[in-house]
Amino acid sequence: MAISPTQFAVTTRQSANWADARSRVLTAYRAWIRAAPEIQTMYSIPQPVSAIRTRIRQEFERHRFVNKLPVVDMLLLQNNADYQETMNFWRQTTHLMNYFKDENFRGEKILPSNFVSGFLEGRN
């Protein structure tokens, strides 16, 4: 797939009302959900597509109860930038793996607790 920097660009605008903001959020959510299989393939993420979609849902749910329209518009602006960067392959796999901290590498135990256990694991 050839990378076109403007392919995923979205014009920045303010929401006219809550119904408009809701439809824009749903459009953004659907775009991420549809792109999950492609994101998994492009970045070689060792997670199933269902886990990626679950994590996308969690990120949208995190901001579910925002009750100020300018804040929703700002979050949509950030979302559009993140989506464009992700789909144009302007990120690295580690950037996306930060969303999977529990499953990332060894979870909480990224570094060994002492030298001997690291040595026995075969780590430097």
C-alpha positions in Angstrom: 0.0 0.0 0.0 1.4 3.4 -1.0 1.4 6.0 1.7 -0.5 9.1 0.9 -0.1 11.7 3.7 -3.5 13.3 2.9 -5.5 10.1 2.5 -6.6 10.0 6.1 -6.6 13.7 6.7 -9.8 15.2 8.2 -10.7 18.9 8.1 -10.7 20.4 11.6 -14.0 21.9 12.6 -16.2 22.5 15.6 -19.2 20.5 16.4 -22.5 22.4 15.9 -24.3 20.6 18.7 -24.2 17.4 20.7 -25.8 15.4 18.0 -23.1 16.4 15.5 -20.4 15.6 18.1 -22.0 12.2 18.7 -22.0 11.4 15.0 -18.4 12.5 14.6 -17.3 10.3 17.5 -19.2 7.3 16.1 -17.6 7.8 12.7 -14.1 8.0 14.3 -14.9 4.8 16.4 -16.1 2.9 13.4 -13.0 3.9 11.4 -10.7 2.6 14.2 -12.7 -0.7 14.5 -12.6 -1.3 10.7 -8.8 -0.6 10.7 -7.9 -3.0 13.5 -7.0 -6.0 11.2 -4.9 -3.7 9.0 -3.2 -2.2 12.0 -2.4 -5.7 13.4 -0.8 -6.7 10.0 1.1 -3.4 9.4 2.7 -3.3 12.8 3.0 -7.0 13.5 1.2 -6.7 16.8 1.2 -10.1 18.6 -2.4 -9.6 19.8 -5.6 -10.9 18.2 -7.8 -8.4 16.4 -10.4 -8.9 19.1 -7.9 -7.6 21.7 -7.0 -4.6 19.6 -10.7 -3.8 19.1 -11.3 -4.2 22.9 -8.5 -1.8 23.6 -9.9 0.7 21.1 -13.2 0.5 22.8 -11.6 1.1 26.2 -9.9 4.2 24.9 -13.2 5.6 23.7 -15.0 4.6 26.9 -12.4 6.5 28.9 -13.8 9.7 27.6 -17.4 8.7 27.5 -18.6 11.2 30.2 -17.0 14.3 28.9 -19.7 17.0 29.1 -18.1 20.0 27.4 -18.4 20.3 23.7 -15.0 22.1 23.1 -13.3 19.2 25.0 -15.0 16.7 22.7 -13.9 18.7 19.7 -10.3 18.7 21.0 -10.4 14.9 21.6 -11.7 14.4 18.1 -8.8 16.5 16.8 -6.3 14.4 18.7 -8.1 11.2 17.5 -7.9 12.2 13.9 -4.2 13.0 14.2 -3.6 9.6 15.9 -5.6 7.7 13.3 -3.7 9.4 10.4 -0.3 8.7 12.0 -1.2 5.1 12.6 -2.7 4.4 9.2 0.2 6.2 7.4 2.7 4.0 9.3 4.3 7.0 10.9 4.4 5.3 14.3 6.5 2.4 15.5 5.3 -0.9 17.0 6.4 0.1 20.4 4.1 3.2 20.3 1.1 0.9 19.8 2.3 -1.7 22.2 2.2 0.9 25.0 -1.6 0.5 24.8 -1.1 -3.2 25.8 1.0 -2.8 29.0 -0.4 -5.9 30.7 0.4 -8.1 27.7 3.5 -6.2 26.6 6.6 -8.3 26.8 6.5 -9.7 30.4 3.8 -7.4 31.9 4.9 -6.0 35.2 8.1 -8.0 35.4 10.0 -6.2 32.5 13.3 -6.3 34.3 14.5 -9.1 36.6 14.5 -8.4 40.3 18.2 -9.2 40.8 21.3 -10.1 38.9 21.1 -13.8 39.5 17.5 -14.3 38.3 18.4 -12.2 35.2 21.5 -14.3 34.6 19.5 -17.6 34.9 16.9 -16.3 32.5 19.6 -15.6 30.0 19.4 -11.8 30.1 22.3 -9.4 30.4 
